[in-house]
Amino acid sequence: MYAVIKSGGKQHQVAEGDVINVERIDDDGEVRFQPLLVVDDEGNLHFADGSVTARVVGATKGPKVQVRKFRNKTGYRRRAGHRQGYTSLHISAISTGGSGREVSSDGT
């Protein structure tokens, strides 16, 4: 069983037991997500029902992004940097909200 969740403007495909990095979340303990899609073990699709529960593992930072500006012959130089904060989540449970829809291999 896997689910697709949305966090920080990005979509993540998750399964139980996965550890993912999402953009910084200020919550401690458990976080619940409303999934966009859940696919159970039989291949049934569940749209926008159910829930994904995750436990906050820790916080990390991404790589340093440096921006430099230079104007020729004027002595103008600027340097700026940024490191995006990320939160590590352990996916503890994925639940479906009801009966799903059976989809055949040709997508109908």
N, C-alpha and C positions, 0 to 999 in steps of 0.2 A: 504494500500500500504506500502511495506517495501523494503529496499535495503540492500545490503551487500557492505560495503566499506572497503578499506584497508588503514591503517594508522600506521606508526611505526612498520611495519612488522607483524601486527596483523589484523585480520578481525573482523569487528563489524557489527551486524545486527541492523539496525536503522529504525525507523518510524518517521513521522513528530511529533514534540513535545517532542521527547526523549532528555534527557540530558545524555551524555556519557563522560567518561574520556579517553583521548588518551594520548600517550606520548607527551612530551612538543612540542608545536608549537609556533614559535616566532611571528606569525601574530597577529594583532589586528583587530577587526571588523569581517568581513565575510571571511569564508574559503569555497572553492569549492572542492569537491571530484569527481573523476570519479568512478562511482560504478562498481563493478564486476558483480552484478546481481540486477535487479529491478523486483519485482513481483507486478503487479497492482491489483486493487480490484476484477477484473474478473478472476484472476489466470493466466494471460498471463505473460510469462517470457520475459524480455528484457535483453540481454547480452551486457555489455560494451557500452551501449548507454544511454544518459541522463546525469543528474548531480544531486548531492546532495549538498545543500547549508546549511552551519552551521554558527552560530554566537558564537563568543568566549565569554564565561560567566566569566571565571576566571582561576586562576592557583592554584594548590594544590600540595602537596607532598605525596608520598606513605609512607608505614610503613618503619621503620628503619631496615635495614638488617645488621647484625653484623657478622664479620668473625674474628675468633680467631685462632692463631697458637701457638702451645706449643711443645717444645722439652724437653724431660725428662733429668734431671740432668745437664743441661747446663745454666739455667737461661734465656733461650731464650723464650720470649713471645712477640707476636704481636697482635695488635687489630686494626681493620679497620671497618668503617661503610659506608653505602651509603643509601641515600633516593632519589628515582627516582622522577623527576618532571613530573607532569601531567597537561594537559589543559582540562578544562571542556567546552564542546561544546553543544549548544542547536540546534537541527536539525530543521531548519525553513522551508525547502522546498525539495521535491523530485520530479524530473520531468523525464519523459521518452522521449527518442529521436525519437521514431517512432512506427511502428506497431509491436506488439509482436507475439509470437508463442503460439498457444493454446496447452496445455498439458493435456492429460486425466489423470484420477486418477491412472492408472497403469503405468504412467511414459513414455508413448510412444507418 
